[in-house]
Amino acid sequence: MLRTKDGFKNGFIMQAGILAAAGIISRIIGLLYRSPLHNVIGALGWGYYGSAYNYYTIILLISSYSIPSAISKVIAQKLAVREFRNAHRIFKCALGYVLVVGGLASLFLYFGAGLFVEEAAVVVLQTFAPTIFIYGILGVLRGYFQAHKSMVQTSISQILEQIANAVVSVAAAYFLIRGVMGSLEFPADEAGLIKRATYGAIGSALGTGAGVLVALLFMASVYLLNRKVICRRVNRDPHKEQESYGSILKLITMVVTPYILSTAVYNLSSAVNNSVYLKTFLERRGLDEVVLSSRWGLFVGQAQTIANIPIAFATAMGAAMIPTVAQMIAAADLEGAKEKIGVAVKTIMILSIPCAVGLFVLAKPVTGLLFHNTEAEEELAAKLLMALSLSVVFYALSTLSNNILQGLGKLNIPIINAGIALAVQTVTGILLVGFTSLDLYGIAVVNTLYSGIMCVLNQIAIHRAMGYRQEVWKTFVVPFFAAGLMGAVAWATYEGLLMLTYSPRISVVVAIVVAAGVYFVLLLLFRGITEEELRGMPKGYLMVKAAKRLRLMR
């Protein structure tokens, strides 16, 4: 890898960019299939699916979700000192670990589903159970390749996973509803609506499992194709000391457990919000459960899904950060680690701040572009997206800072910080939902509050751990100012084109393209990014070439 004069490796941002691109493509695929799926299962179906998915996610987080990050960190430390044999033994031991833990978690979810969700969603949650077992194996394979700083395999598997998820979800929901109900028509009676929505949600859950299975088959194939090379390198390893599987299992448990707790607590926010909203309204307001589940479906299935798209880059950057920082800390390269952190934070701010502004000013046309709603549903989804827009920046930064702390070996700090933020969020959520008229907007507010608290606490912890202080002007101020002007241009472009074309879809697509170009120009004019930093990004050389042709860069 080449090192620029600013001291960071192009390959680091490049690998994160590859994973981020895959994450964004996957989420776009996810958005594209949600519209036809919403038409099939309806808002109530999304509500049941969302409720079940939240608790499935919690069990997945506790059992398997953190495996890629944890395993990549442990294996990367061995690769840093070229202990290839021990690195591969860790890989094999990790497979045994997830087979046991994943199997137990799947059984617990299947037989304990009734403890978590309402009766109509129990079967939906049980449908998710096998996916947890499959995901554990997939996670180990992804972590193994990520430890080698190769994100291509994980990236391709993510795209394949989402494609399979999209196809099977829509098809399974369609055929299940047709088979059980006799047609896709929405029944007039409440019992019929609940039954139809339940089977539609089951189809969606089957799609999630099918996607993970396809991704596993791909990753297993990649590993088998490389097995001879891997074995050859292991056999040539000159290190004599071979760690026992017992000590490796102890190491994995000690590393994975904090990762699990940190990730689980960090991601408990959505499940807690689900419980606060549904239970508080039912107990204090006496509102109809079907209506509430339908409204919750709009929140998680549309507004929150769109808001999560820009966070994909932060997630990818975090995945790239863990093995990189772990190796640098192992090699006592503290200054190198600081450089990596600085580049990573600046990069995600340059990307997430304009995304947040864009979602705020174009919330309604973006929602209309992606989903077919009634006028009332579209209005609610758009306003919820506006309320969530600021959380995009906070979640991007808190996701990255979580991974930085894990890479530094400060595994318990994210757990404590997430616990504090979750406690504040829960109390605030109960007060806002139970004692004000904010309704779902109260959930959007506490969602932003939670991620904001995490940002502050994590940044303080990183500073204390390594004396690191983030550069402010070019990281935060310039992107925010450029994004603000970009937002004004985006709104004016959309409104102007709408008057000319009377087409919200054409107008918003053109407005997004214009906004991206304007932001790029403003960022360069305000000297918010250097040529070296721009070259370090995926296809950065093309952006540098364009900037020089426009005389925006010398």
LINWONOR-V467153 format. One record per residue. SS is DSSP state (H for helix, E for strand, - for the rest). OMEGA is omega as a letter, one per 30 degrees, with the letter a starting at -180 (none if undefined). Layout:
ss->{SS | SS}
omega->{OMEGA | OMEGA}
This chain:
ss->{- | - | E | - | - | - | - | - | E | H | H | H | H | H | H | H | H | H | H | H | H | H | H | H | H | H | H | H | H | H | H | H | H | H | H | H | H | H | H | H | H | H | H | H | H | H | H | H | H | H | H | H | H | H | H | H | H | H | H | H | H | H | H | H | H | - | H | H | H | H | H | H | H | H | H | H | H | H | H | H | - | - | - | H | H | H | H | H | H | H | H | H | H | H | H | H | H | H | H | H | H | H | H | H | H | H | H | H | H | H | H | - | H | H | H | - | - | - | H | H | H | H | H | H | H | H | H | H | H | H | H | H | H | H | H | H | H | H | H | H | H | H | H | H | H | H | H | - | - | - | - | H | H | H | H | H | H | H | H | H | H | H | H | H | H | H | H | H | H | H | H | H | H | H | H | H | H | H | H | H | H | - | - | - | - | - | - | - | - | H | H | H | H | H | H | H | H | H | H | H | H | H | H | H | H | H | H | H | H | H | H | H | H | H | H | H | H | H | H | H | H | H | H | H | H | H | H | H | H | H | H | H | H | H | H | - | - | - | - | - | - | - | - | - | H | H | H | H | H | H | H | H | H | H | H | H | H | H | H | H | H | H | H | H | H | H | H | H | H | H | H | H | H | H | H | H | H | H | H | H | H | H | H | H | H | - | - | - | H | H | H | H | H | H | H | H | H | H | H | H | H | H | H | H | H | H | H | H | - | - | H | H | H | H | H | H | H | H | H | H | H | H | H | H | H | H | H | H | H | H | - | - | - | H | H | H | H | H | H | H | H | H | H | H | H | H | H | H | H | H | H | H | H | H | H | H | H | H | H | H | H | - | H | H | H | H | H | H | H | H | - | - | - | - | H | H | H | H | H | H | H | H | H | H | H | H | H | H | H | H | H | H | H | H | H | H | H | H | H | H | H | H | H | H | H | H | H | - | - | - | H | H | H | H | H | H | H | H | H | H | H | H | H | H | H | H | H | H | H | H | H | H | H | H | H | - | - | - | - | H | H | H | H | H | H | H | H | H | H | H | H | H | H | H | H | H | H | H | H | H | H | H | H | H | H | H | - | - | - | - | - | - | H | H | H | H | H | H | H | H | H | H | H | H | H | H | H | H | H | H | H | H | H | H | H | H | H | H | H | H | H | - | - | H | H | H | H | H | H | H | H | H | H | H | H | H | H | H | H | H | H | H | H | H | H | - | - | - | - | - | H | H | H | H | H | - | - | - | - | H | H | H | H | H | H | H | H | H | H | - | - | - | - | -}
omega->{l | l | l | a | l | l | l | a | l | a | a | l | a | a | l | l | l | l | l | l | l | l | l | l | l | a | l | l | l | l | a | a | a | l | l | l | l | l | a | a | l | a | l | l | l | l | l | l | a | l | l | a | l | a | l | a | l | l | l | l | a | a | a | a | a | a | a | a | a | a | l | l | a | a | l | l | l | l | a | l | l | l | a | a | l | l | a | l | l | l | a | l | l | l | l | a | a | l | l | a | l | l | l | a | l | l | l | a | a | a | a | a | a | l | a | a | l | a | a | a | a | a | l | l | l | l | l | a | a | a | l | l | a | a | l | l | l | a | l | l | l | l | a | a | l | l | l | a | l | a | a | a | l | a | a | a | l | l | l | l | a | l | l | l | a | a | a | a | a | a | a | l | a | a | l | l | l | a | a | a | a | l | l | a | l | a | l | a | a | l | l | l | a | a | a | a | a | a | l | l | l | l | l | l | l | l | l | l | l | l | l | l | l | l | l | l | l | a | l | l | l | l | a | l | a | a | a | l | a | a | l | a | l | a | a | a | a | a | a | a | a | a | l | l | l | l | l | l | l | l | a | a | a | a | a | a | l | l | a | a | a | a | a | a | l | a | l | a | a | l | l | l | l | a | a | a | a | a | a | l | a | a | a | a | l | a | a | a | l | l | a | l | l | l | l | l | l | a | a | a | a | a | a | l | l | a | a | a | a | a | a | a | l | l | l | l | l | l | l | a | a | l | a | l | l | l | a | l | l | l | l | l | a | a | l | l | l | l | l | a | l | l | a | a | a | a | a | l | l | a | a | a | l | l | l | l | l | l | l | a | a | a | a | l | l | l | l | l | a | a | l | a | l | a | a | l | a | l | a | a | a | l | l | l | l | a | a | a | a | a | l | a | a | a | l | a | a | l | l | a | l | a | l | l | l | l | l | a | l | a | a | a | l | l | a | a | l | l | l | a | a | l | l | l | a | l | l | l | l | a | a | a | a | a | l | l | a | l | a | l | l | l | l | l | a | l | l | l | a | a | l | l | l | l | a | a | l | l | l | a | l | l | l | a | a | l | a | l | a | l | a | a | a | a | a | a | a | l | a | l | l | l | l | l | l | a | l | l | l | l | a | l | a | a | l | l | a | l | a | a | a | a | l | a | l | a | a | l | l | a | l | l | l | a | a | l | l | a | l | l | a | l | l | l | a | l | a | a | a | l | a | l | l | l | a | a | l | a | a | a | l | l | l | l | l | a | a | l | l | a | l | a | a | none}
